[in-house]
Amino acid sequence: MKEGIHPDYHEITVVMTNGKEFKTRSTYGKPGDKLQLDVDMLTHPAWTGGVGQLKKTGQMEKFNNRFKDLGFSSKKKDAAN
């Protein structure tokens, strides 16, 4: 490796959203710095399975809820009645 072109690789402390801490090596900050996470595997939908929870209603339900006061409804809902 060339000398003087690579960032300093040192130990830092990572603080999770629930307050738990662990040590790792990184180029972040200075040796001994703390990296406070806003999103981590405990809260991010990619790890918690929350992606499916974000979409609670389909397009038809959104349409019906949006225009229910105007008397509009989807044909699918009318056919079911």
N, C-alpha and C positions, 0 to 999 in steps of 0.2 A: 504494500500500500504506500501511496505517496504520503509524505509527512506534511502536516499542517493544513490539509484540505478537508479533513473529516471533523464533524462536530464532536464535542465531548460526550461520551457515553457513560452515564453515572447512575447511581441509585437514587430513586425518588419514592415517595409514599403516595399511593392512590387512595382517595377516600370515596367510598361508594355512597349512594344516596341514603342508605340506612345508617351510615356512620362507621361501618366496618372499614378497616384499613388493611392494605397489604403493600409490601415493598416490591418494586420491580426496577429494571434498568431502562433508561430512556435518554433521549437527547433533550427532553423538556426541561426548561429552567436551569437551576443550579443544583449541585449535589445537596440532598436533604430537603428540597422543596416538596410541597404537598400539591397534588393535582386533585381538586374537588370536582367530582363528576356531577353533572346535572341529569344525565340520562345514562343508565347502565343496564346490565342484563336483568336486573330485578324489576325495572320499570318500563323498559322499551318493548313495544308490541311484537317486535321480531322474536323476542325470547319468551314473552309471556303468553303468546297465542292470542293477543288482543287484536290482531288485524281483522279477524272475522267479527269481532265484537264491535268494531268501528262502524261497520255497515249493518245497521239494525233493520232497516227497511229497504225494500226494493223500489224500483222506479215507479211502479204502479201505486204503491202505498204513498209515496211522496206526492204523486200527482193528485191522488184523491184527498190527501190531507191539505194540500195547498189550495185546491179549488172547491172544497166541500161546501163553502158558504155560497158559491155561485150556482150550485145545482149541477155542476159538471161531475161526471164520474167516468171511469174507464168502462169500455164495452165488456171487458172480462168480468167486472164486478156486477154489471147489469144483467149479464147472461146467467150469473149464478143465482140471481134472485128470482 
